[in-house]
Amino acid sequence: MGVVWRGAMNKTVLGFGFVLAALGVWGVSGCGKKEASCDAVFAHVRDLAPTEMRDLIDAGKAGALARCEALTADQRKCVLAADDLVEVSACRKK
């Protein structure tokens, strides 16, 4: 039982680390009429994250928004157009 719990916990920690990395890079869409504000970027990245991590993401919102301010408009649009966190990570290169 302990091994199963530990394995699940490792997956959760890794997943949370990935989400935090995405939020750290973005502070937290491209096409269409979506607004590229940092609040919109944060909300979109939060929506892409696993449900069990959203409370932790919310706790780091102020720092994520501050980091988002350094992004270009194109990077913010890229994040908003992303369909998953892997695509979000790719946006920093733009």
GROMACS elastic network, one bead per residue, 0.5 to 0.9 nm:
[ bonds ]
;  ai    aj funct       b0    kb
    1     4     6  0.52531   500
    1     5     6  0.63099   500
    1     6     6  0.86026   500
    2     5     6  0.51298   500
    2     6     6  0.59839   500
    2     7     6  0.85007   500
    3     6     6  0.50249   500
    3     7     6  0.60461   500
    3     8     6  0.85588   500
    4     7     6  0.51175   500
    4     8     6  0.62002   500
    4     9     6  0.85197   500
    5     8     6  0.51045   500
    5     9     6  0.60098   500
    5    10     6  0.85672   500
    6    10     6  0.61144   500
    6    11     6  0.86842   500
    7    10     6  0.51082   500
    7    11     6  0.63683   500
    7    12     6  0.86875   500
    8    11     6  0.51710   500
    8    12     6  0.62351   500
    8    13     6  0.86524   500
    9    13     6  0.60852   500
    9    14     6  0.85158   500
   10    13     6  0.50746   500
   10    14     6  0.60704   500
   10    15     6  0.84657   500
   11    14     6  0.50874   500
   11    15     6  0.60067   500
   11    16     6  0.84426   500
   12    15     6  0.50415   500
   12    16     6  0.59662   500
   12    17     6  0.84141   500
   12    52     6  0.87064   500
   12    53     6  0.84460   500
   13    16     6  0.50235   500
   13    17     6  0.59966   500
   13    18     6  0.85896   500
   14    18     6  0.62493   500
   14    19     6  0.87212   500
   15    18     6  0.51081   500
   15    19     6  0.63265   500
   15    20     6  0.86178   500
   15    49     6  0.86968   500
   15    50     6  0.80619   500
   15    53     6  0.84595   500
   16    19     6  0.50791   500
   16    20     6  0.60561   500
   16    21     6  0.84688   500
   16    49     6  0.85177   500
   16    50     6  0.84512   500
   16    53     6  0.64346   500
   16    56     6  0.84945   500
   16    57     6  0.87678   500
   17    20     6  0.50469   500
   17    21     6  0.60395   500
   17    22     6  0.86050   500
   18    21     6  0.50358   500
   18    22     6  0.62720   500
   18    23     6  0.86268   500
   18    85     6  0.81115   500
   19    22     6  0.50714   500
   19    23     6  0.61354   500
   19    24     6  0.83715   500
   19    28     6  0.85259   500
   19    45     6  0.82365   500
   19    46     6  0.84744   500
   19    48     6  0.89159   500
   19    49     6  0.64028   500
   19    50     6  0.85567   500
   19    53     6  0.82596   500
   19    57     6  0.80667   500
   19    85     6  0.72888   500
   20    24     6  0.57357   500
   20    25     6  0.84171   500
   20    28     6  0.79278   500
   20    57     6  0.74469   500
   20    60     6  0.88201   500
   21    25     6  0.61422   500
   21    26     6  0.85147   500
   21    28     6  0.89780   500
   21    89     6  0.82245   500
   22    25     6  0.52661   500
   22    26     6  0.61560   500
   22    27     6  0.77694   500
   22    28     6  0.66977   500
   22    45     6  0.78614   500
   22    85     6  0.68684   500
   22    86     6  0.84791   500
   22    88     6  0.66388   500
   22    89     6  0.58035   500
   23    26     6  0.50028   500
   23    42     6  0.76407   500
   23    45     6  0.72270   500
   23    46     6  0.85595   500
   23    57     6  0.82018   500
   23    60     6  0.87992   500
   23    61     6  0.88430   500
   23    64     6  0.59019   500
   23    65     6  0.88774   500
   23    67     6  0.84990   500
   23    68     6  0.84828   500
   24    27     6  0.50949   500
   24    28     6  0.65228   500
   24    63     6  0.81715   500
   24    64     6  0.61470   500
   24    67     6  0.69469   500
   24    68     6  0.84116   500
   25    28     6  0.75485   500
   25    64     6  0.82985   500
   25    67     6  0.72248   500
   25    68     6  0.76722   500
   25    71     6  0.88631   500
   25    89     6  0.75767   500
   25    92     6  0.70420   500
   26    38     6  0.86952   500
   26    41     6  0.78089   500
   26    42     6  0.80142   500
   26    45     6  0.87559   500
   26    64     6  0.68649   500
   26    65     6  0.80845   500
   26    67     6  0.63216   500
   26    69     6  0.85695   500
   26    70     6  0.84567   500
   26    71     6  0.70137   500
   26    75     6  0.84166   500
   26    76     6  0.77980   500
   26    79     6  0.79311   500
   26    88     6  0.81773   500
   26    89     6  0.84151   500
   26    91     6  0.87353   500
   26    92     6  0.76354   500
   27    38     6  0.76752   500
   27    41     6  0.80673   500
   27    42     6  0.68530   500
   27    61     6  0.77880   500
   27    62     6  0.84859   500
   27    63     6  0.66204   500
   27    66     6  0.63119   500
   27    69     6  0.76270   500
   27    70     6  0.86575   500
   27    71     6  0.86064   500
   28    38     6  0.79486   500
   28    39     6  0.85485   500
   28    41     6  0.63600   500
   28    43     6  0.74923   500
   28    44     6  0.80991   500
   28    45     6  0.57278   500
   28    46     6  0.69547   500
   28    57     6  0.79575   500
   28    60     6  0.84895   500
   28    61     6  0.70111   500
   28    63     6  0.85089   500
   28    65     6  0.65246   500
   28    67     6  0.81270   500
   28    68     6  0.69716   500
   29    32     6  0.77067   500
   29    33     6  0.83981   500
   29    34     6  0.57850   500
   29    35     6  0.70935   500
   29    36     6  0.61390   500
   29    40     6  0.82974   500
   29    41     6  0.74275   500
   29    44     6  0.83770   500
   29    74     6  0.88499   500
   29    75     6  0.87411   500
   29    76     6  0.64186   500
   29    78     6  0.54239   500
   29    79     6  0.54930   500
   29    82     6  0.70057   500
   30    33     6  0.84935   500
   30    34     6  0.71999   500
   30    35     6  0.86670   500
   30    36     6  0.76413   500
   30    74     6  0.73957   500
   30    75     6  0.83125   500
   30    76     6  0.72145   500
   30    79     6  0.68461   500
   30    80     6  0.53058   500
   30    82     6  0.78707   500
   31    34     6  0.70984   500
   31    77     6  0.70610   500
   31    78     6  0.81859   500
   31    80     6  0.81182   500
   31    81     6  0.62882   500
   32    35     6  0.88870   500
   32    81     6  0.88802   500
   34    37     6  0.89522   500
   34    40     6  0.81490   500
   34    77     6  0.81336   500
   34    80     6  0.75279   500
   34    81     6  0.88098   500
   35    38     6  0.89606   500
   35    40     6  0.66201   500
   35    41     6  0.86393   500
   35    77     6  0.80419   500
   35    80     6  0.84854   500
   36    39     6  0.82289   500
   36    40     6  0.62185   500
   36    41     6  0.65774   500
   36    73     6  0.67455   500
   36    74     6  0.85757   500
   36    75     6  0.89791   500
   36    76     6  0.55510   500
   36    77     6  0.55584   500
   36    79     6  0.87620   500
   36    80     6  0.70927   500
   37    40     6  0.51763   500
   37    41     6  0.62671   500
   37    42     6  0.86465   500
   37    68     6  0.88523   500
   37    69     6  0.88272   500
   37    73     6  0.85560   500
   37    76     6  0.74375   500
   37    77     6  0.89015   500
   38    42     6  0.59855   500
   38    43     6  0.84402   500
   38    64     6  0.86689   500
   38    65     6  0.58995   500
   38    66     6  0.85247   500
   38    68     6  0.58270   500
   38    69     6  0.67757   500
   38    76     6  0.75374   500
   39    42     6  0.51465   500
   39    43     6  0.61239   500
   39    44     6  0.85957   500
   39    65     6  0.70394   500
   39    68     6  0.89790   500
   40    43     6  0.51173   500
   40    44     6  0.61173   500
   40    45     6  0.86530   500
   40    76     6  0.89199   500
   40    80     6  0.75585   500
   41    44     6  0.52045   500
   41    45     6  0.62235   500
   41    46     6  0.84989   500
   41    65     6  0.86430   500
   41    68     6  0.79855   500
   41    76     6  0.64664   500
   41    77     6  0.82073   500
   41    79     6  0.65657   500
   41    80     6  0.58907   500
   42    45     6  0.52891   500
   42    46     6  0.60230   500
   42    47     6  0.85530   500
   42    61     6  0.75514   500
   42    64     6  0.73225   500
   42    65     6  0.70172   500
   42    68     6  0.82931   500
   43    46     6  0.50410   500
   43    47     6  0.61203   500
   43    48     6  0.87286   500
   44    47     6  0.50425   500
   44    48     6  0.63438   500
   44    49     6  0.88116   500
   44    79     6  0.78813   500
   44    80     6  0.62837   500
   44    82     6  0.86836   500
   45    48     6  0.50757   500
   45    49     6  0.63695   500
   45    79     6  0.76391   500
   45    80     6  0.79068   500
   45    82     6  0.87200   500
   45    84     6  0.83373   500
   45    85     6  0.73151   500
   45    88     6  0.77505   500
   46    49     6  0.51917   500
   46    50     6  0.82011   500
   46    51     6  0.86468   500
   46    53     6  0.86174   500
   46    54     6  0.63569   500
   46    57     6  0.68527   500
   46    58     6  0.80412   500
   47    50     6  0.77841   500
   47    51     6  0.79854   500
   47    54     6  0.81021   500
   48    51     6  0.86170   500
   48    82     6  0.89303   500
   48    83     6  0.75221   500
   48    84     6  0.59501   500
   48    85     6  0.65246   500
   49    52     6  0.83705   500
   49    53     6  0.67539   500
   49    54     6  0.68799   500
   49    57     6  0.86618   500
   49    84     6  0.82849   500
   49    85     6  0.73519   500
   50    53     6  0.56263   500
   50    54     6  0.69548   500
   51    54     6  0.55176   500
   51    55     6  0.83941   500
   52    55     6  0.72662   500
   52    56     6  0.84430   500
   53    56     6  0.54593   500
   53    57     6  0.62950   500
   53    58     6  0.87617   500
   54    58     6  0.60278   500
   54    59     6  0.85890   500
   55    58     6  0.50634   500
   55    59     6  0.63456   500
   55    60     6  0.89921   500
   56    59     6  0.51120   500
   56    60     6  0.67385   500
   57    60     6  0.52977   500
   57    61     6  0.64347   500
   57    64     6  0.88516   500
   58    61     6  0.51266   500
   58    62     6  0.85504   500
   59    62     6  0.78754   500
   60    63     6  0.57251   500
   60    64     6  0.62482   500
   60    65     6  0.87781   500
   61    64     6  0.50163   500
   61    65     6  0.60368   500
   61    66     6  0.85538   500
   62    65     6  0.52708   500
   62    66     6  0.62867   500
   62    67     6  0.88269   500
   63    66     6  0.50721   500
   63    67     6  0.62929   500
   63    68     6  0.85819   500
   64    67     6  0.52167   500
   64    68     6  0.61227   500
   64    69     6  0.88890   500
   65    69     6  0.65395   500
   66    69     6  0.54924   500
   66    70     6  0.76672   500
   67    70     6  0.57660   500
   67    71     6  0.75761   500
   68    71     6  0.54182   500
   68    72     6  0.87625   500
   68    76     6  0.79865   500
   69    72     6  0.80755   500
   71    74     6  0.80311   500
   71    75     6  0.59595   500
   71    76     6  0.64333   500
   71    92     6  0.83543   500
   72    75     6  0.51625   500
   72    76     6  0.63670   500
   72    77     6  0.86589   500
   72    94     6  0.89374   500
   73    76     6  0.51320   500
   73    77     6  0.61576   500
   73    78     6  0.85751   500
   74    77     6  0.50305   500
   74    78     6  0.60808   500
   74    79     6  0.86783   500
   74    91     6  0.87340   500
   74    94     6  0.73874   500
   75    79     6  0.62898   500
   75    80     6  0.86930   500
   75    91     6  0.57716   500
   75    92     6  0.64496   500
   75    93     6  0.83309   500
   75    94     6  0.61607   500
   76    79     6  0.51409   500
   76    80     6  0.62844   500
   76    81     6  0.87003   500
   76    91     6  0.81120   500
   77    80     6  0.50644   500
   77    81     6  0.62144   500
   77    82     6  0.87269   500
   77    91     6  0.88746   500
   78    81     6  0.51249   500
   78    82     6  0.62967   500
   78    87     6  0.83894   500
   78    88     6  0.73356   500
   78    90     6  0.87362   500
   78    91     6  0.56835   500
   78    92     6  0.87232   500
   78    94     6  0.81615   500
   79    82     6  0.51676   500
   79    83     6  0.86598   500
   79    85     6  0.88841   500
   79    87     6  0.74689   500
   79    88     6  0.50732   500
   79    89     6  0.82404   500
   79    90     6  0.86994   500
   79    91     6  0.61459   500
   79    92     6  0.87107   500
   80    83     6  0.83389   500
   80    88     6  0.81780   500
   81    87     6  0.86292   500
   81    88     6  0.84859   500
   82    85     6  0.73390   500
   82    86     6  0.82462   500
   82    87     6  0.52626   500
   82    88     6  0.56403   500
   82    91     6  0.84074   500
   83    86     6  0.83712   500
   83    87     6  0.66160   500
   83    88     6  0.79280   500
   84    87     6  0.55152   500
   84    88     6  0.65249   500
   85    89     6  0.62437   500
   85    90     6  0.86941   500
   86    89     6  0.51822   500
   86    90     6  0.64772   500
   87    90     6  0.50460   500
   87    91     6  0.65690   500
   88    91     6  0.53473   500
   88    92     6  0.76636   500
   89    92     6  0.61447   500
   89    93     6  0.82847   500
   90    93     6  0.59991   500
   90    94     6  0.77123   500
   91    94     6  0.54657   500
